[in-house]
Each structure stands twice: as structure tokens, then as C-alpha cells.
């Protein structure tokens, strides 16, 4: 009997029928999956405008921010300006989020580990206490409380901000220069090079900093920031993770109980690129030697200011700061708390919408595979398609 060159209709029809029986359930599964996915689509997919608003950062109660590095001779108005320091690419580097973080550290509301006291020393005109804690990730963190007798918060603020004078009393600072500054807010970007003892070579820092004034309580934020215009070098090695911020305020004197003393709460951590245990050992050994230079430096600075020496550019910048109120800080905290609650509520609602389509698709696939065919290939294809749709439903 001769073999036909082309399949006859009696051969093609059964093949088409078998293919239809096999493919039709797959298309049904596709349609059902699309319908289920659309039915459980999140709310933001129906309203793109609402989605964009949700992704935007929260607005502060104050009017819109000004650009921080717009050079101007206008001083900051009380409670109305919240200008932000920006780098060359326009990214904010010192913001109200940094202010809120420092305020939480001061008020012990940051949610971090407990502080362990490591030092308590004093002189006739200064007292010093220090604590350390080790977070789960990141370098050790330090907290200190320094109280100067017979010193105003404004003098102490200018003293620690004045890089030119710091070179006279801080042996670790060997270079300091200003990269950018803002005449509107006093925000600055500075370049430091510091030398360390034998356990660490010189380190380079690009620091963004700014001061907020809450009724003569000064929140001074300084932290490491990116700066594309300052290329890296092999030496000195640049420190990217750097945080050193203060809260400066008047407190009662231990001599007569009057508000003639000044307290500085410092929060500091940095990653110098060496093992943290070695860094902790170096800090513990050299801490008091560095701290006890504060008081003589401050008294010399006070005499220099009293003699009528003009303010340095850094000290002038310290006198330009954004005035805020304690109520404004609390409003920032409440805004952040409300946003976190909304995010947590949204995340707790999502699994319900995700699990139902997955359950229906997988369950339907099992029933379909058991009904149509006993072959392993059919079951494998159906289960594979069902898994893909389940993943799609999970992403939706």
C-alpha cells in the first residue's frame, strides 16, 4: 500500500481535536487568571494620580523649601524657611529628616539599643560623660554629654562650628576648607582631613552641616555627604559613613543652680574602614585626651571674641540658622508616625489580596490536571502555567 505524501483529513482531524482538547483548558486558565488578577488589582492601579501622591515625600507644615545653595544676602526668617542643603546634582543632603533624627536621639525616642556608660570625668570648669552602644548593623555609636561652666550656648555653637579656630586646638584636624555655603540658611559643605594614631592612617571627609534654632536650643547636624566635584584618592582614604551631631542648650550650673552653664549632647559614629573592635579600643584609649582640650580651647576662643577679632566665615555661618519651635518638631514626629502607620496598614492588607488568586489558580490547576489526563506531561505543563499565574497574581 503506498504511503501518502500529505496527511489525509482522517489523520489531521483527530490531531486538531486532540490539540484543541489540550490547548482550550490552557486558554481558559489564562482568561480566568487575567480576570482574577484584574479583580484583585490594588487601588493605586485604578488611580495613578493617587499612586504618585503616595510616593511623594510628606509636605512639612511650613511653606515650600528654598534651594539651600542659592547665594543670597537675605537672612532666614523665623519659622518660615526650611531651606535644604543640596549637592551639585541637586540631591538634598541635610534635611528636616536629619533634624528629626537628631531630635529623637536627644529625646531618647530613636528606638535604638540601650546606651552603656564608658566614661565620667570632670574638671573644675567642665564635666564629661560618655556612652556607647553596638547596633545590629553598622559601626559602634557614641553619645556624650559635656557641660561647660559659665558659657553661653551661642559661644559654644560658634566654637565647635569654627573650622579655622579648630585647627588651633584640635590636633586631629590637619586640613579644613569650605566647598559650598548658603547665605540663606548657613548650611555648608566642608572638606576635612584628619589624622589618627598608629592604628589608622589619615582620613578624608566631605561633610554637610546645618543648624536649627528652637528657642536657643541649637540642633547642629553634621554628616558625610556625596560630592562628585571632589574626586577620591588612594590617600587619604575617604570616610563615607560619618555622623556627628550636637544639641546645644543652657543648663543649670552645678555651682549656684543658675542657667549659666552650657550642655552639649553629641551623637557620633563613623566607619573608618578598620575592624570595629580596634576602633573601639582606640576611642577608649584616646577619648579623654581629646576631650580635655575642649575647655582650654573654648576659653581661648572666648577671649579672642571678647578682644573684637572678626568672625571667621564658618562662625558667621553658625549665626545664620533656621528658627523653629518645639511644636514644629513634634509635628514632624507625628507626620512621620502617621505615614508609618499607613504603610504598615497597607502592607498588612496586601497578603489577603495576593493569596486568594494564588489559591484559586493553583486549586483550579490541580482539578484540571486530574480531570483531563493521567499523563505526567500534561500535569507538568498545567502546573507550570499555574505557577506563573500565581507569581503574576502575587506581584499584583
C-alpha atoms as a printed R data frame, in Angstrom:
    type eleno elety resid chain resno       x      y      z
1   ATOM     1    CA   UNK     A     1   0.000  0.000  0.000
2   ATOM     2    CA   UNK     A     2   1.593  3.381 -0.985
3   ATOM     3    CA   UNK     A     3   2.339  5.940  1.791
4   ATOM     4    CA   UNK     A     4   0.546  9.285  1.188
5   ATOM     5    CA   UNK     A     5   2.838 12.305  0.791
6   ATOM     6    CA   UNK     A     6   0.412 14.575  2.637
7   ATOM     7    CA   UNK     A     7  -1.734 13.755  5.683
8   ATOM     8    CA   UNK     A     8  -5.286 12.934  4.833
9   ATOM     9    CA   UNK     A     9  -8.247 14.615  6.560
10  ATOM    10    CA   UNK     A    10  -8.876 11.443  8.518
11  ATOM    11    CA   UNK     A    11  -5.448 11.903 10.115
12  ATOM    12    CA   UNK     A    12  -5.485 15.708 10.566
13  ATOM    13    CA   UNK     A    13  -8.904 15.982 12.218
14  ATOM    14    CA   UNK     A    14  -8.080 13.730 15.209
15  ATOM    15    CA   UNK     A    15  -4.787 15.629 15.724
16  ATOM    16    CA   UNK     A    16  -6.558 19.007 15.668
17  ATOM    17    CA   UNK     A    17  -9.185 17.653 18.029
18  ATOM    18    CA   UNK     A    18  -6.543 16.415 20.477
19  ATOM    19    CA   UNK     A    19  -4.712 19.738 20.319
20  ATOM    20    CA   UNK     A    20  -7.934 21.639 20.889
21  ATOM    21    CA   UNK     A    21  -8.755 19.470 23.892
22  ATOM    22    CA   UNK     A    22  -5.274 20.170 25.280
23  ATOM    23    CA   UNK     A    23  -4.999 23.910 24.461
24  ATOM    24    CA   UNK     A    24  -8.563 25.026 25.269
25  ATOM    25    CA   UNK     A    25  -8.200 24.479 29.046
26  ATOM    26    CA   UNK     A    26  -4.946 26.427 28.975
27  ATOM    27    CA   UNK     A    27  -6.662 29.400 27.344
28  ATOM    28    CA   UNK     A    28  -9.470 29.121 29.859
29  ATOM    29    CA   UNK     A    29  -6.867 29.218 32.638
30  ATOM    30    CA   UNK     A    30  -5.294 32.312 31.024
31  ATOM    31    CA   UNK     A    31  -8.629 34.125 30.839
32  ATOM    32    CA   UNK     A    32  -9.566 33.148 34.395
33  ATOM    33    CA   UNK     A    33  -6.156 34.275 35.657
34  ATOM    34    CA   UNK     A    34  -6.447 37.650 33.913
35  ATOM    35    CA   UNK     A    35  -9.946 38.185 35.293
36  ATOM    36    CA   UNK     A    36  -8.867 37.238 38.824
37  ATOM    37    CA   UNK     A    37  -5.785 39.422 38.598
38  ATOM    38    CA   UNK     A    38  -7.872 42.396 37.472
39  ATOM    39    CA   UNK     A    39 -10.433 41.791 40.199
40  ATOM    40    CA   UNK     A    40  -7.793 41.853 42.932
41  ATOM    41    CA   UNK     A    41  -5.770 44.677 41.394
42  ATOM    42    CA   UNK     A    42  -4.509 47.166 44.066
43  ATOM    43    CA   UNK     A    43  -6.216 50.507 44.459
44  ATOM    44    CA   UNK     A    44  -3.301 52.515 43.110
45  ATOM    45    CA   UNK     A    45  -3.697 50.831 39.688
46  ATOM    46    CA   UNK     A    46  -7.133 52.401 39.299
47  ATOM    47    CA   UNK     A    47  -5.893 55.861 40.281
48  ATOM    48    CA   UNK     A    48  -2.355 56.638 39.025
49  ATOM    49    CA   UNK     A    49  -2.565 60.181 40.457
50  ATOM    50    CA   UNK     A    50  -3.181 58.747 43.919
51  ATOM    51    CA   UNK     A    51  -0.180 56.443 43.459
52  ATOM    52    CA   UNK     A    52   2.121 59.332 42.625
53  ATOM    53    CA   UNK     A    53   0.911 61.287 45.638
54  ATOM    54    CA   UNK     A    54   1.621 58.295 47.870
55  ATOM    55    CA   UNK     A    55   5.174 58.006 46.552
56  ATOM    56    CA   UNK     A    56   5.937 61.678 47.174
57  ATOM    57    CA   UNK     A    57   7.638 62.659 50.454
58  ATOM    58    CA   UNK     A    58   5.338 64.261 53.021
59  ATOM    59    CA   UNK     A    59   4.977 68.002 52.974
60  ATOM    60    CA   UNK     A    60   6.106 69.893 56.025
61  ATOM    61    CA   UNK     A    61   3.670 72.240 57.766
62  ATOM    62    CA   UNK     A    62   5.883 75.152 56.677
63  ATOM    63    CA   UNK     A    63   5.854 76.779 53.233
64  ATOM    64    CA   UNK     A    64   7.857 75.125 50.431
65  ATOM    65    CA   UNK     A    65  11.608 74.851 50.881
66  ATOM    66    CA   UNK     A    66  14.075 77.210 49.236
67  ATOM    67    CA   UNK     A    67  17.185 75.994 47.490
68  ATOM    68    CA   UNK     A    68  19.962 75.975 50.056
69  ATOM    69    CA   UNK     A    69  22.881 76.872 47.850
70  ATOM    70    CA   UNK     A    70  21.217 79.874 46.248
71  ATOM    71    CA   UNK     A    71  23.632 82.632 47.194
72  ATOM    72    CA   UNK     A    72  21.738 85.468 48.808
73  ATOM    73    CA   UNK     A    73  22.129 88.172 51.417
74  ATOM    74    CA   UNK     A    74  18.670 87.568 52.868
75  ATOM    75    CA   UNK     A    75  18.646 86.171 56.388
76  ATOM    76    CA   UNK     A    76  16.426 83.268 57.447
77  ATOM    77    CA   UNK     A    77  13.005 84.371 58.689
78  ATOM    78    CA   UNK     A    78  11.582 82.983 61.892
79  ATOM    79    CA   UNK     A    79   9.660 79.767 61.490
80  ATOM    80    CA   UNK     A    80   9.049 80.219 57.753
81  ATOM    81    CA   UNK     A    81  12.041 78.902 55.852
82  ATOM    82    CA   UNK     A    82  13.232 75.318 55.785
83  ATOM    83    CA   UNK     A    83  15.870 75.545 53.101
84  ATOM    84    CA   UNK     A    84  17.814 72.433 52.320
85  ATOM    85    CA   UNK     A    85  21.440 71.945 51.539
86  ATOM    86    CA   UNK     A    86  21.943 70.291 48.167
87  ATOM    87    CA   UNK     A    87  24.936 68.814 46.419
88  ATOM    88    CA   UNK     A    88  25.974 69.574 42.855
89  ATOM    89    CA   UNK     A    89  23.464 67.080 41.437
90  ATOM    90    CA   UNK     A    90  20.551 68.689 43.301
91  ATOM    91    CA   UNK     A    91  20.065 65.922 45.872
92  ATOM    92    CA   UNK     A    92  19.204 67.114 49.374
93  ATOM    93    CA   UNK     A    93  21.990 66.221 51.801
94  ATOM    94    CA   UNK     A    94  20.899 67.898 55.058
95  ATOM    95    CA   UNK     A    95  17.133 67.933 55.524
96  ATOM    96    CA   UNK     A    96  14.421 68.084 58.146
97  ATOM    97    CA   UNK     A    97  14.590 64.285 58.327
98  ATOM    98    CA   UNK     A    98  18.103 64.707 59.753
99  ATOM    99    CA   UNK     A    99  16.766 67.292 62.198
100 ATOM   100    CA   UNK     A   100  14.013 64.906 63.300
101 ATOM   101    CA   UNK     A   101  16.513 62.060 63.721
102 ATOM   102    CA   UNK     A   102  18.739 64.186 65.944
103 ATOM   103    CA   UNK     A   103  15.755 65.339 67.997
104 ATOM   104    CA   UNK     A   104  14.729 61.708 68.556
105 ATOM   105    CA   UNK     A   105  18.257 60.863 69.682
106 ATOM   106    CA   UNK     A   106  18.196 63.737 72.156
107 ATOM   107    CA   UNK     A   107  14.768 62.740 73.479
108 ATOM   108    CA   UNK     A   108  15.737 59.030 73.510
109 ATOM   109    CA   UNK     A   109  12.925 58.173 71.093
110 ATOM   110    CA   UNK     A   110  15.032 56.720 68.268
111 ATOM   111    CA   UNK     A   111  14.255 53.095 69.186
112 ATOM   112    CA   UNK     A   112  17.902 52.012 69.270
113 ATOM   113    CA   UNK     A   113  19.695 49.748 71.779
114 ATOM   114    CA   UNK     A   114  20.380 50.881 75.321
115 ATOM   115    CA   UNK     A   115  23.449 53.042 75.961
116 ATOM   116    CA   UNK     A   116  26.307 51.639 78.072
117 ATOM   117    CA   UNK     A   117  28.266 54.211 80.086
118 ATOM   118    CA   UNK     A   118  32.023 54.144 79.447
119 ATOM   119    CA   UNK     A   119  33.353 57.387 80.999
120 ATOM   120    CA   UNK     A   120  32.582 60.001 83.657
121 ATOM   121    CA   UNK     A   121  35.273 62.659 84.137
122 ATOM   122    CA   UNK     A   122  35.314 66.301 85.170
123 ATOM   123    CA   UNK     A   123  37.469 69.377 85.734
124 ATOM   124    CA   UNK     A   124  36.619 72.498 87.767
125 ATOM   125    CA   UNK     A   125  35.022 74.139 84.705
126 ATOM   126    CA   UNK     A   126  33.850 71.140 82.668
127 ATOM   127    CA   UNK     A   127  32.169 67.769 83.176
128 ATOM   128    CA   UNK     A   128  32.082 64.933 80.640
129 ATOM   129    CA   UNK     A   129  30.147 61.669 80.365
130 ATOM   130    CA   UNK     A   130  30.241 59.167 77.500
131 ATOM   131    CA   UNK     A   131  28.203 56.132 76.459
132 ATOM   132    CA   UNK     A   132  28.472 53.537 73.685
133 ATOM   133    CA   UNK     A   133  26.104 51.110 72.042
134 ATOM   134    CA   UNK     A   134  26.547 48.462 69.350
135 ATOM   135    CA   UNK     A   135  23.692 48.314 66.807
136 ATOM   136    CA   UNK     A   136  22.913 45.093 64.947
137 ATOM   137    CA   UNK     A   137  24.405 46.581 61.778
138 ATOM   138    CA   UNK     A   138  26.884 49.395 61.358
139 ATOM   139    CA   UNK     A   139  29.751 50.756 63.447
140 ATOM   140    CA   UNK     A   140  29.639 51.444 67.197
141 ATOM   141    CA   UNK     A   141  27.688 54.553 68.190
142 ATOM   142    CA   UNK     A   142  28.735 57.049 70.830
143 ATOM   143    CA   UNK     A   143  26.794 59.516 72.944
144 ATOM   144    CA   UNK     A   144  28.405 62.123 75.171
145 ATOM   145    CA   UNK     A   145  27.273 64.916 77.480
146 ATOM   146    CA   UNK     A   146  29.630 67.828 78.061
147 ATOM   147    CA   UNK     A   147  28.778 70.727 80.379
148 ATOM   148    CA   UNK     A   148  30.830 73.928 80.334
149 ATOM   149    CA   UNK     A   149  30.536 76.242 83.311
150 ATOM   150    CA   UNK     A   150  29.998 79.956 82.606
151 ATOM   151    CA   UNK     A   151  29.473 79.598 78.863
152 ATOM   152    CA   UNK     A   152  26.593 80.592 76.605
153 ATOM   153    CA   UNK     A   153  25.068 78.243 74.008
154 ATOM   154    CA   UNK     A   154  25.868 80.760 71.260
155 ATOM   155    CA   UNK     A   155  29.562 80.847 72.146
156 ATOM   156    CA   UNK     A   156  29.794 77.050 72.284
157 ATOM   157    CA   UNK     A   157  27.884 76.749 68.981
158 ATOM   158    CA   UNK     A   158  30.326 79.072 67.223
159 ATOM   159    CA   UNK     A   159  33.323 77.376 68.867
160 ATOM   160    CA   UNK     A   160  32.534 73.922 67.507
161 ATOM   161    CA   UNK     A   161  31.479 75.302 64.094
162 ATOM   162    CA   UNK     A   162  34.576 77.462 63.567
163 ATOM   163    CA   UNK     A   163  36.930 75.306 61.467
164 ATOM   164    CA   UNK     A   164  39.595 77.999 61.263
165 ATOM   165    CA   UNK     A   165  39.927 78.178 65.029
166 ATOM   166    CA   UNK     A   166  39.517 74.404 65.411
167 ATOM   167    CA   UNK     A   167  42.853 73.977 63.643
168 ATOM   168    CA   UNK     A   168  44.417 75.668 66.696
169 ATOM   169    CA   UNK     A   169  43.139 73.265 69.339
170 ATOM   170    CA   UNK     A   170  42.085 70.036 67.560
171 ATOM   171    CA   UNK     A   171  45.298 68.086 66.910
172 ATOM   172    CA   UNK     A   172  43.440 65.533 64.791
173 ATOM   173    CA   UNK     A   173  42.294 68.089 62.191
174 ATOM   174    CA   UNK     A   174  45.079 68.880 59.706
175 ATOM   175    CA   UNK     A   175  43.016 70.435 56.882
176 ATOM   176    CA   UNK     A   176  39.643 72.176 56.669
177 ATOM   177    CA   UNK     A   177  38.132 74.073 53.738
178 ATOM   178    CA   UNK     A   178  34.659 75.131 52.627
179 ATOM   179    CA   UNK     A   179  33.292 73.657 49.386
180 ATOM   180    CA   UNK     A   180  29.867 75.345 49.367
181 ATOM   181    CA   UNK     A   181  27.852 77.536 51.688
182 ATOM   182    CA   UNK     A   182  24.420 79.116 51.748
183 ATOM   183    CA   UNK     A   183  23.866 82.684 52.880
184 ATOM   184    CA   UNK     A   184  20.161 81.939 53.372
185 ATOM   185    CA   UNK     A   185  20.350 79.057 55.853
186 ATOM   186    CA   UNK     A   186  24.003 78.871 56.917
187 ATOM   187    CA   UNK     A   187  24.177 75.343 55.507
188 ATOM   188    CA   UNK     A   188  27.679 74.309 54.488
189 ATOM   189    CA   UNK     A   189  29.598 71.571 52.732
190 ATOM   190    CA   UNK     A   190  33.147 71.293 54.041
191 ATOM   191    CA   UNK     A   191  36.243 69.212 53.347
192 ATOM   192    CA   UNK     A   192  38.213 67.787 56.267
193 ATOM   193    CA   UNK     A   193  41.356 65.705 56.559
194 ATOM   194    CA   UNK     A   194  42.025 64.179 59.973
195 ATOM   195    CA   UNK     A   195  44.995 62.282 61.296
196 ATOM   196    CA   UNK     A   196  44.688 59.337 63.670
197 ATOM   197    CA   UNK     A   197  47.044 57.449 65.971
198 ATOM   198    CA   UNK     A   198  49.090 54.449 64.917
199 ATOM   199    CA   UNK     A   199  46.087 52.184 64.331
200 ATOM   200    CA   UNK     A   200  44.701 54.231 61.421
201 ATOM   201    CA   UNK     A   201  46.074 56.374 58.585
202 ATOM   202    CA   UNK     A   202  44.752 59.818 57.629
203 ATOM   203    CA   UNK     A   203  41.100 60.036 56.641
204 ATOM   204    CA   UNK     A   204  39.221 62.451 54.374
205 ATOM   205    CA   UNK     A   205  35.654 63.682 54.976
206 ATOM   206    CA   UNK     A   206  33.096 65.540 52.874
207 ATOM   207    CA   UNK     A   207  30.668 66.899 55.457
208 ATOM   208    CA   UNK     A   208  27.282 68.544 55.043
209 ATOM   209    CA   UNK     A   209  26.112 70.559 58.039
210 ATOM   210    CA   UNK     A   210  23.370 72.881 59.165
211 ATOM   211    CA   UNK     A   211  21.940 74.415 62.374
212 ATOM   212    CA   UNK     A   212  18.336 74.782 63.531
213 ATOM   213    CA   UNK     A   213  17.403 77.110 66.406
214 ATOM   214    CA   UNK     A   214  14.484 76.051 68.626
215 ATOM   215    CA   UNK     A   215  14.249 78.916 71.134
216 ATOM   216    CA   UNK     A   216  18.025 78.951 71.794
217 ATOM   217    CA   UNK     A   217  18.258 75.157 71.740
218 ATOM   218    CA   UNK     A   218  20.587 74.554 68.806
219 ATOM   219    CA   UNK     A   219  20.324 71.343 66.773
220 ATOM   220    CA   UNK     A   220  23.576 71.076 64.798
221 ATOM   221    CA   UNK     A   221  23.623 68.323 62.170
222 ATOM   222    CA   UNK     A   222  26.878 67.243 60.523
223 ATOM   223    CA   UNK     A   223  27.171 64.108 58.412
224 ATOM   224    CA   UNK     A   224  29.077 62.636 55.485
225 ATOM   225    CA   UNK     A   225  27.626 63.575 52.090
226 ATOM   226    CA   UNK     A   226  28.490 62.784 48.445
227 ATOM   227    CA   UNK     A   227  30.347 65.366 46.386
228 ATOM   228    CA   UNK     A   228  31.017 64.476 42.725
229 ATOM   229    CA   UNK     A   229  33.198 67.556 42.284
230 ATOM   230    CA   UNK     A   230  35.713 66.189 44.831
231 ATOM   231    CA   UNK     A   231  37.368 63.097 43.296
232 ATOM   232    CA   UNK     A   232  38.574 60.282 45.512
233 ATOM   233    CA   UNK     A   233  42.231 59.490 46.081
234 ATOM   234    CA   UNK     A   234  44.043 56.467 47.432
235 ATOM   235    CA   UNK     A   235  45.408 58.596 50.274
236 ATOM   236    CA   UNK     A   236  43.888 59.936 52.374
237 ATOM   237    CA   UNK     A   237  41.078 57.391 52.352
238 ATOM   238    CA   UNK     A   238  37.598 58.915 52.259
239 ATOM   239    CA   UNK     A   239  35.103 58.110 55.012
240 ATOM   240    CA   UNK     A   240  31.579 57.917 53.577
241 ATOM   241    CA   UNK     A   241  29.655 56.850 56.678
242 ATOM   242    CA   UNK     A   242  30.085 59.705 59.135
243 ATOM   243    CA   UNK     A   243  27.588 61.184 61.585
244 ATOM   244    CA   UNK     A   244  28.424 63.693 64.316
245 ATOM   245    CA   UNK     A   245  25.606 65.934 65.529
246 ATOM   246    CA   UNK     A   246  25.006 68.063 68.619
247 ATOM   247    CA   UNK     A   247  22.256 69.568 70.688
248 ATOM   248    CA   UNK     A   248  23.493 72.695 72.492
249 ATOM   249    CA   UNK     A   249  21.427 74.328 75.241
250 ATOM   250    CA   UNK     A   250  21.688 76.223 78.515
251 ATOM   251    CA   UNK     A   251  21.520 74.215 81.773
252 ATOM   252    CA   UNK     A   252  21.798 74.966 85.463
253 ATOM   253    CA   UNK     A   253  25.245 75.462 86.887
254 ATOM   254    CA   UNK     A   254  26.468 72.939 89.440
255 ATOM   255    CA   UNK     A   255  27.818 75.906 91.447
256 ATOM   256    CA   UNK     A   256  24.745 78.090 92.019
257 ATOM   257    CA   UNK     A   257  21.871 76.485 90.097
258 ATOM   258    CA   UNK     A   258  21.555 79.353 87.625
259 ATOM   259    CA   UNK     A   259  21.246 78.898 83.844
260 ATOM   260    CA   UNK     A   260  24.838 79.964 83.272
261 ATOM   261    CA   UNK     A   261  26.230 76.623 82.041
262 ATOM   262    CA   UNK     A   262  26.018 75.072 78.579
263 ATOM   263    CA   UNK     A   263  25.302 71.437 77.773
264 ATOM   264    CA   UNK     A   264  26.336 69.685 74.556
265 ATOM   265    CA   UNK     A   265  24.787 66.319 73.738
266 ATOM   266    CA   UNK     A   266  26.894 64.727 70.993
267 ATOM   267    CA   UNK     A   267  25.934 61.683 68.910
268 ATOM   268    CA   UNK     A   268  28.720 60.245 66.802
269 ATOM   269    CA   UNK     A   269  29.516 57.236 64.634
270 ATOM   270    CA   UNK     A   270  31.681 56.621 61.602
271 ATOM   271    CA   UNK     A   271  33.112 53.755 59.576
272 ATOM   272    CA   UNK     A   272  36.828 54.403 59.086
273 ATOM   273    CA   UNK     A   273  37.370 51.123 57.250
274 ATOM   274    CA   UNK     A   274  39.120 49.307 60.113
275 ATOM   275    CA   UNK     A   275  37.822 46.494 62.371
276 ATOM   276    CA   UNK     A   276  35.306 47.934 64.786
277 ATOM   277    CA   UNK     A   277  36.890 46.275 67.826
278 ATOM   278    CA   UNK     A   278  40.179 48.014 67.058
279 ATOM   279    CA   UNK     A   279  38.306 51.303 66.559
280 ATOM   280    CA   UNK     A   280  36.577 50.872 69.924
281 ATOM   281    CA   UNK     A   281  39.904 50.244 71.615
282 ATOM   282    CA   UNK     A   282  41.394 53.376 70.051
283 ATOM   283    CA   UNK     A   283  38.410 55.503 71.080
284 ATOM   284    CA   UNK     A   284  38.509 54.211 74.635
285 ATOM   285    CA   UNK     A   285  42.232 54.905 74.990
286 ATOM   286    CA   UNK     A   286  42.239 58.341 73.359
287 ATOM   287    CA   UNK     A   287  38.840 59.776 74.313
288 ATOM   288    CA   UNK     A   288  39.735 61.758 77.431
289 ATOM   289    CA   UNK     A   289  42.973 63.031 75.913
290 ATOM   290    CA   UNK     A   290  40.976 64.634 73.096
291 ATOM   291    CA   UNK     A   291  38.043 65.796 75.235
292 ATOM   292    CA   UNK     A   292  40.081 67.628 77.870
293 ATOM   293    CA   UNK     A   293  41.297 70.019 75.146
294 ATOM   294    CA   UNK     A   294  37.744 71.341 74.687
295 ATOM   295    CA   UNK     A   295  37.720 73.582 77.735
296 ATOM   296    CA   UNK     A   296  41.076 75.371 77.239
297 ATOM   297    CA   UNK     A   297  40.181 75.855 73.576
298 ATOM   298    CA   UNK     A   298  36.789 77.316 74.458
299 ATOM   299    CA   UNK     A   299  38.260 79.767 76.992
300 ATOM   300    CA   UNK     A   300  40.861 80.946 74.477
301 ATOM   301    CA   UNK     A   301  38.137 81.338 71.867
302 ATOM   302    CA   UNK     A   302  36.054 83.377 74.326
303 ATOM   303    CA   UNK     A   303  38.959 85.745 74.995
304 ATOM   304    CA   UNK     A   304  39.599 86.126 71.282
305 ATOM   305    CA   UNK     A   305  35.971 87.001 70.645
306 ATOM   306    CA   UNK     A   306  35.988 89.488 73.534
307 ATOM   307    CA   UNK     A   307  39.024 91.219 72.027
308 ATOM   308    CA   UNK     A   308  36.981 92.128 68.956
309 ATOM   309    CA   UNK     A   309  38.540 89.727 66.437
310 ATOM   310    CA   UNK     A   310  36.213 89.494 63.383
311 ATOM   311    CA   UNK     A   311  34.164 86.334 62.992
312 ATOM   312    CA   UNK     A   312  35.521 83.715 60.606
313 ATOM   313    CA   UNK     A   313  33.316 82.632 57.653
314 ATOM   314    CA   UNK     A   314  32.367 79.431 59.493
315 ATOM   315    CA   UNK     A   315  31.412 81.335 62.644
316 ATOM   316    CA   UNK     A   316  29.311 83.733 60.564
317 ATOM   317    CA   UNK     A   317  27.553 80.725 59.021
318 ATOM   318    CA   UNK     A   318  26.829 79.397 62.532
319 ATOM   319    CA   UNK     A   319  24.917 82.604 63.258
320 ATOM   320    CA   UNK     A   320  22.632 82.017 60.237
321 ATOM   321    CA   UNK     A   321  20.214 79.246 61.151
322 ATOM   322    CA   UNK     A   322  16.611 78.232 60.666
323 ATOM   323    CA   UNK     A   323  14.349 79.146 63.567
324 ATOM   324    CA   UNK     A   324  11.781 76.536 64.544
325 ATOM   325    CA   UNK     A   325   9.639 75.702 67.560
326 ATOM   326    CA   UNK     A   326   9.362 72.605 69.718
327 ATOM   327    CA   UNK     A   327   5.785 72.208 68.469
328 ATOM   328    CA   UNK     A   328   7.125 72.091 64.928
329 ATOM   329    CA   UNK     A   329   9.467 69.238 65.883
330 ATOM   330    CA   UNK     A   330   6.557 67.348 67.418
331 ATOM   331    CA   UNK     A   331   4.522 67.907 64.249
332 ATOM   332    CA   UNK     A   332   7.348 66.359 62.226
333 ATOM   333    CA   UNK     A   333   7.335 63.365 64.554
334 ATOM   334    CA   UNK     A   334   3.537 62.968 64.289
335 ATOM   335    CA   UNK     A   335   3.660 63.217 60.487
336 ATOM   336    CA   UNK     A   336   6.312 60.507 60.299
337 ATOM   337    CA   UNK     A   337   4.386 58.278 62.731
338 ATOM   338    CA   UNK     A   338   1.162 58.633 60.728
339 ATOM   339    CA   UNK     A   339   2.947 57.726 57.489
340 ATOM   340    CA   UNK     A   340   4.483 54.623 59.072
341 ATOM   341    CA   UNK     A   341   1.076 53.532 60.358
342 ATOM   342    CA   UNK     A   342  -0.424 53.951 56.873
343 ATOM   343    CA   UNK     A   343   2.407 51.943 55.304
344 ATOM   344    CA   UNK     A   344   2.060 49.169 57.894
345 ATOM   345    CA   UNK     A   345  -1.691 49.040 57.333
346 ATOM   346    CA   UNK     A   346  -1.217 48.822 53.581
347 ATOM   347    CA   UNK     A   347   1.361 46.052 53.932
348 ATOM   348    CA   UNK     A   348  -0.911 44.084 56.295
349 ATOM   349    CA   UNK     A   349  -3.779 44.325 53.792
350 ATOM   350    CA   UNK     A   350  -1.773 43.161 50.775
351 ATOM   351    CA   UNK     A   351  -1.305 39.445 51.618
352 ATOM   352    CA   UNK     A   352  -5.061 38.845 51.624
353 ATOM   353    CA   UNK     A   353  -5.385 40.149 48.081
354 ATOM   354    CA   UNK     A   354  -2.384 38.143 46.987
355 ATOM   355    CA   UNK     A   355  -3.213 34.758 48.490
356 ATOM   356    CA   UNK     A   356  -6.751 34.430 47.143
357 ATOM   357    CA   UNK     A   357  -5.833 34.494 43.420
358 ATOM   358    CA   UNK     A   358  -2.915 32.130 44.075
359 ATOM   359    CA   UNK     A   359  -5.177 29.698 45.924
360 ATOM   360    CA   UNK     A   360  -7.823 29.711 43.206
361 ATOM   361    CA   UNK     A   361  -5.340 29.346 40.364
362 ATOM   362    CA   UNK     A   362  -3.376 26.500 41.950
363 ATOM   363    CA   UNK     A   363  -6.563 24.762 43.087
364 ATOM   364    CA   UNK     A   364  -8.075 25.045 39.609
365 ATOM   365    CA   UNK     A   365  -4.890 23.712 38.085
366 ATOM   366    CA   UNK     A   366  -4.998 20.624 40.311
367 ATOM   367    CA   UNK     A   367  -8.617 19.924 39.389
368 ATOM   368    CA   UNK     A   368  -7.897 20.470 35.691
369 ATOM   369    CA   UNK     A   369  -4.855 18.208 35.680
370 ATOM   370    CA   UNK     A   370  -6.671 15.389 37.451
371 ATOM   371    CA   UNK     A   371  -9.706 15.640 35.165
372 ATOM   372    CA   UNK     A   372  -8.174 15.878 31.694
373 ATOM   373    CA   UNK     A   373  -5.395 13.375 31.544
374 ATOM   374    CA   UNK     A   374  -3.400 10.877 33.531
375 ATOM   375    CA   UNK     A   375  -0.157 11.759 31.702
376 ATOM   376    CA   UNK     A   376   2.720 13.405 33.521
377 ATOM   377    CA   UNK     A   377   3.452 15.824 30.659
378 ATOM   378    CA   UNK     A   378   0.005 17.368 30.770
379 ATOM   379    CA   UNK     A   379   0.162 17.794 34.536
380 ATOM   380    CA   UNK     A   380   3.630 19.334 34.309
381 ATOM   381    CA   UNK     A   381   2.535 21.871 31.666
382 ATOM   382    CA   UNK     A   382  -0.598 22.866 33.593
383 ATOM   383    CA   UNK     A   383   1.212 23.174 36.909
384 ATOM   384    CA   UNK     A   384   3.969 25.233 35.273
385 ATOM   385    CA   UNK     A   385   1.461 27.649 33.758
386 ATOM   386    CA   UNK     A   386  -0.423 27.829 37.066
387 ATOM   387    CA   UNK     A   387   2.759 28.695 38.941
388 ATOM   388    CA   UNK     A   388   3.471 31.531 36.510
389 ATOM   389    CA   UNK     A   389  -0.022 32.938 37.005
390 ATOM   390    CA   UNK     A   390   0.351 32.610 40.761
391 ATOM   391    CA   UNK     A   391   3.543 34.665 40.601
392 ATOM   392    CA   UNK     A   392   1.792 37.258 38.465
393 ATOM   393    CA   UNK     A   393  -1.022 37.467 40.990
394 ATOM   394    CA   UNK     A   394   1.487 37.843 43.799
395 ATOM   395    CA   UNK     A   395   3.134 40.796 42.033
396 ATOM   396    CA   UNK     A   396  -0.238 42.435 41.507
